[in-house]
Amino acid sequence: MSVRPKMRELSPEERKAGFDEVEKGLALHQALPEASRCLFCHEAPCVSGCVAGVDVVGFVRRLKTRNFVGAARLIREANVFSAVCSRVCPSEEQCEKPCSSTNLAEPIAISALHRFVADEELKRGIRPEKAGTPTGKKVAVIGAGPAGLTCAHKLARLGHEVTVFEAEEKPGGLMVYGIPRYRLPSEIAEAEIEYAISPGVNLKTGVLVGKDIPFDEIRRNSDAVFIGVGLGYKSQLDIPGHDLPGVLQAGEFLRKAALGDPPELSGRVAVIGGGNVAMDAACSAVRAGASEVVVLYRRREEEMPAWKREREFAKTEGVEFRYLTAPQRFVEKDRKVAGIECVSTKLGEPDSSGRPRPEFIPGTEHVIDVSYVILATGQGPWPEISSVFGGIRFNASGTIKVSPETLATSIEGVFAGGDAVNGGKTVVQAVADGKLAAKSINDFLS
Ligand SMILES: Cc1cc2nc3c(=O)[nH]c(=O)nc-3n(C[C@H](O)[C@H](O)[C@H](O)COP(=O)(O)OP(=O)(O)OC[C@H]3O[C@@H](n4cnc5c(N)ncnc54)[C@H](O)[C@@H]3O)c2cc1C
């Protein structure tokens, strides 16, 4: 039996009733003994597992002595989006992974302890930060996701005048428009966005750079620029019937759900794809009224890009997985999608992604009856990115080319980070990039 404490969570039946947060956090009587299990290793391998550099040993020690405020401040200095990351980080692959190398039976539940501390801080209210002594330098940040907001926060505290340009009405990027509410409630993201802009960051929302204001104008009016525009969702699966009513794009579906207005679904819903976006779409479909949700994937579970914990979570929600199944066309009935003609696949030689190529098995065509389909074929760079940010060099994949040491782009004084550079990773990686870029920009301006 596991020695790690388990958070209280909603039952599968309760989850179907809406988008309420599933995990409810640890109680004090669980958190304190778990903190006491920490060996407080001198080398602290857990810290090397956190790209934001959170002093795990330091915060666990403070928690153990009930110094909740001190623990929260220590984490927040390293990570502006502390409470968000305590909910969404794949910690089993990050801080908790090297903890397994110690002689503990099981790694410390670092993520759950982090969440306990962050939630204690939220209960008391996060203390806002003050702007630094003015330097007279102006910095423009394009994109108010975790990368852009972290960079803006750090630079404002150093005394630079920072303006953030954000295309959407609300700041937050995918923390607000992507990650489902049952994993990250909107009030958690909003409280930390408020904290991020607290040191006097100017925020201009509803401004799409490249349309409402040219990039060149922003450059002319600033001493340095940070680009953190993230990614878009990849275009739809181009097979016959893809434009039928009832065939939904995961990006739009998740966006509506995250904003509290999910499309109403019914009957069997098929989700096509094998990444984290597909898992979120499947579990959101469960909440949006589907009686049955089935994920169709061309390879096996071993090749799925979705994190293991996301796949396991979907299974606990009753989502069915059909592997080695490739859709060929959508079947229409009464001017709406009513089925998917699929073919079974077998795996061949590795393709350019390094994964075995799925090959169709002739004669295995079959139709799966569905009421709705959600296409979740992943994310990719915004198609217009190279024309908006003229003069910047890009990688063949469409991501922005930067120096890994400084995040400087090919234009002097212009830096970039987050998903637009790494091709789509995590919130904590975007935070780490925002911090590194702020340091590089400050060095550049000094
Ligand atoms: C469905 C989904 C679930 C996810 N779940 C997790 C998870 O559980 N854990 C995790 O760690 N990560 C998760 N991620 C990934 C994570 O959300 C991203 O890695 C992270 O948000 C990237 O931050 P960013 O600041 O680079 O970009 P974003 O968060 O995408 O923010 C970019 C911002 O730039 C704005 N923008 C774009 N173009 C312009 C322009 N021309 N002018 C002005 N503004 C512009 C956008 O509107 C957006 O607000 C998930 C992603 C998705 C899609």
The ligand as an SDF file (V2000), in Angstrom:
LIG
                    3D

 53 58  0  0  0  0  0  0  0  0999 V2000
   -5.5310   21.8390  -23.5630 C   0  0  0  0  0  0  0  0  0  0  0  0
   -4.1770   22.0670  -22.9600 C   0  0  0  0  0  0  0  0  0  0  0  0
   -3.8870   21.5400  -21.7180 C   0  0  0  0  0  0  0  0  0  0  0  0
   -2.6280   21.7560  -21.1460 C   0  0  0  0  0  0  0  0  0  0  0  0
   -2.3750   21.2080  -19.9280 N   0  0  0  0  0  0  0  0  0  0  0  0
   -1.1860   21.4570  -19.3190 C   0  0  0  0  0  0  0  0  0  0  0  0
   -0.8980   20.9310  -18.0300 C   0  0  0  0  0  0  0  0  0  0  0  0
   -1.6930   20.2060  -17.4330 O   0  0  0  0  0  0  0  0  0  0  0  0
    0.2900   21.2330  -17.4650 N   0  0  0  0  0  0  0  0  0  0  0  0
    1.2130   22.0380  -18.0730 C   0  0  0  0  0  0  0  0  0  0  0  0
    2.2550   22.3290  -17.4790 O   0  0  0  0  0  0  0  0  0  0  0  0
    0.9750   22.5270  -19.3130 N   0  0  0  0  0  0  0  0  0  0  0  0
   -0.1870   22.2570  -19.9500 C   0  0  0  0  0  0  0  0  0  0  0  0
   -0.4280   22.7470  -21.2010 N   0  0  0  0  0  0  0  0  0  0  0  0
    0.6420   23.5300  -21.8650 C   0  0  0  0  0  0  0  0  0  0  0  0
    0.7350   24.9570  -21.2980 C   0  0  0  0  0  0  0  0  0  0  0  0
   -0.5490   25.5200  -21.1910 O   0  0  0  0  0  0  0  0  0  0  0  0
    1.6380   25.8020  -22.1710 C   0  0  0  0  0  0  0  0  0  0  0  0
    2.9040   25.1540  -22.2840 O   0  0  0  0  0  0  0  0  0  0  0  0
    1.8470   27.2070  -21.6240 C   0  0  0  0  0  0  0  0  0  0  0  0
    0.6130   27.8760  -21.4310 O   0  0  0  0  0  0  0  0  0  0  0  0
    2.7190   28.0240  -22.5960 C   0  0  0  0  0  0  0  0  0  0  0  0
    2.8220   29.3430  -22.1460 O   0  0  0  0  0  0  0  0  0  0  0  0
    3.1360   30.5440  -23.1670 P   0  0  0  0  0  0  0  0  0  0  0  0
    3.1620   31.7790  -22.3420 O   0  0  0  0  0  0  0  0  0  0  0  0
    4.3420   30.2060  -23.9670 O   0  0  0  0  0  0  0  0  0  0  0  0
    1.9200   30.5590  -24.1990 O   0  0  0  0  0  0  0  0  0  0  0  0
    0.3450   30.6990  -24.0240 P   0  0  0  0  0  0  0  0  0  0  0  0
   -0.1230   30.2330  -22.7190 O   0  0  0  0  0  0  0  0  0  0  0  0
   -0.2300   30.0630  -25.2430 O   0  0  0  0  0  0  0  0  0  0  0  0
    0.1140   32.2790  -24.1200 O   0  0  0  0  0  0  0  0  0  0  0  0
    0.4000   32.9960  -25.3080 C   0  0  0  0  0  0  0  0  0  0  0  0
   -0.4300   34.2590  -25.3450 C   0  0  0  0  0  0  0  0  0  0  0  0
   -0.0250   35.0580  -26.4630 O   0  0  0  0  0  0  0  0  0  0  0  0
   -1.1780   35.6410  -27.0470 C   0  0  0  0  0  0  0  0  0  0  0  0
   -0.8820   35.9980  -28.4450 N   0  0  0  0  0  0  0  0  0  0  0  0
   -0.6450   35.1750  -29.4910 C   0  0  0  0  0  0  0  0  0  0  0  0
   -0.3830   35.8830  -30.6080 N   0  0  0  0  0  0  0  0  0  0  0  0
   -0.4540   37.1900  -30.2770 C   0  0  0  0  0  0  0  0  0  0  0  0
   -0.2970   38.4110  -30.9860 C   0  0  0  0  0  0  0  0  0  0  0  0
    0.0270   38.4090  -32.2850 N   0  0  0  0  0  0  0  0  0  0  0  0
   -0.5030   39.5800  -30.3360 N   0  0  0  0  0  0  0  0  0  0  0  0
   -0.8080   39.5990  -28.9890 C   0  0  0  0  0  0  0  0  0  0  0  0
   -0.9600   38.4610  -28.2620 N   0  0  0  0  0  0  0  0  0  0  0  0
   -0.7830   37.2690  -28.8830 C   0  0  0  0  0  0  0  0  0  0  0  0
   -2.2190   34.5390  -26.9270 C   0  0  0  0  0  0  0  0  0  0  0  0
   -3.5310   35.0800  -27.0270 O   0  0  0  0  0  0  0  0  0  0  0  0
   -1.9220   33.9860  -25.5330 C   0  0  0  0  0  0  0  0  0  0  0  0
   -2.6530   34.6440  -24.5270 O   0  0  0  0  0  0  0  0  0  0  0  0
   -1.6570   22.5280  -21.8300 C   0  0  0  0  0  0  0  0  0  0  0  0
   -1.9400   23.0350  -23.0970 C   0  0  0  0  0  0  0  0  0  0  0  0
   -3.1820   22.8070  -23.6610 C   0  0  0  0  0  0  0  0  0  0  0  0
   -3.4670   23.3320  -25.0300 C   0  0  0  0  0  0  0  0  0  0  0  0
  1  2  1  0
  2  3  1  0
  2 52  2  0
  3  4  2  0
  4  5  1  0
  4 50  1  0
  5  6  2  0
  6  7  1  0
  6 13  1  0
  7  8  2  0
  7  9  1  0
  9 10  1  0
 10 11  2  0
 10 12  1  0
 12 13  2  0
 13 14  1  0
 14 15  1  0
 14 50  1  0
 15 16  1  0
 16 17  1  0
 16 18  1  0
 18 19  1  0
 18 20  1  0
 20 21  1  0
 20 22  1  0
 22 23  1  0
 23 24  1  0
 24 25  2  0
 24 26  1  0
 24 27  1  0
 27 28  1  0
 28 29  2  0
 28 30  1  0
 28 31  1  0
 31 32  1  0
 32 33  1  0
 33 34  1  0
 33 48  1  0
 34 35  1  0
 35 36  1  0
 35 46  1  0
 36 37  1  0
 36 45  1  0
 37 38  2  0
 38 39  1  0
 39 40  1  0
 39 45  2  0
 40 41  1  0
 40 42  2  0
 42 43  1  0
 43 44  2  0
 44 45  1  0
 46 47  1  0
 46 48  1  0
 48 49  1  0
 50 51  2  0
 51 52  1  0
 52 53  1  0
M  END
$$$$
